[in-house]
Amino acid sequence: MKGLGKYLLGLVYPDLCEVCGRSLVSGEEVLCLHCLDSLPRTGAHGHEFNLLHKRLASTTPVEKAAGYFHYYRESPYVDIIHRAKYGGRPELIEKMARRYARELADTGFFDGIDAIAPVPLHRLKQWRRGYNQSRYIAAGICSIVPLPVVDNLVASRGHASQTSSGVFARWLNAGNVYDVRRPRELDGLHLLVVDDVITTGATLLACCNAIKSAAPSCRVSVLTLAVAHMS
């Protein structure tokens, strides 16, 4: 009966492709097959040293790095991130993360990963938004790869939105924002730090730096859904 109800509801209010607006058919989720095929994938996970590694280059080594698709301001695919992050629809990126995890699982990307650490929001920002979108990404991954999600990484200080900030401002903004609680729990683990978008890399690198500073024996890798184009 539940399945029948969902089917009948879909006839009246069909799910639409988030890019082109076409009605989705059975088996399609978020994107129709045409738009999924046109998704500007980065293919970054197939390279030991890729564009994400370059943005995260520092004294903190990042082992594996994966980004699902390129993020161009004029691209309609950007709307998926915006609707999930600011439009109260975080289930969109959970579904995208599930699809990406399914693709990555066959490549061995998750081999050796012990747990997932979502990039945290400060409690006030999360209260205003109602959710942390990075936790939805973690949930999507975990539906394919059974990994625990840890809450040791915290945003101990708030920072302003970085949407319109320049490169240098982003680095200053993200610095000293993140801390690690109960660091001994992370000793010897290989953590996958996940976020929705990487632009300059300031936020992800600040998180990785905080983890390595608190738990030096911990190894870090990163995964993001979108990789913003840097001119």
ABEGO torsion letter per residue (X at the ends): XAAAAAAAAAAABBBBBAAAGBBBBBGBBGBBAAAAAABBBAGAAABABBAAAAAABBABBBABBBBABBBBAABAAAAAAAAAAAAGBAAAAAAAAAAAAAAAAAAGAABGBABBBBBBBBAAAAAAAGBBAAAAAAAAAAAABBBBBBAABBBABBBBBAAABBAAAAAAAABGABBBBGAAAABGBBBBBBBABBBAGAAAAAAAAAAAAABAABBBBBBBABBBBBX
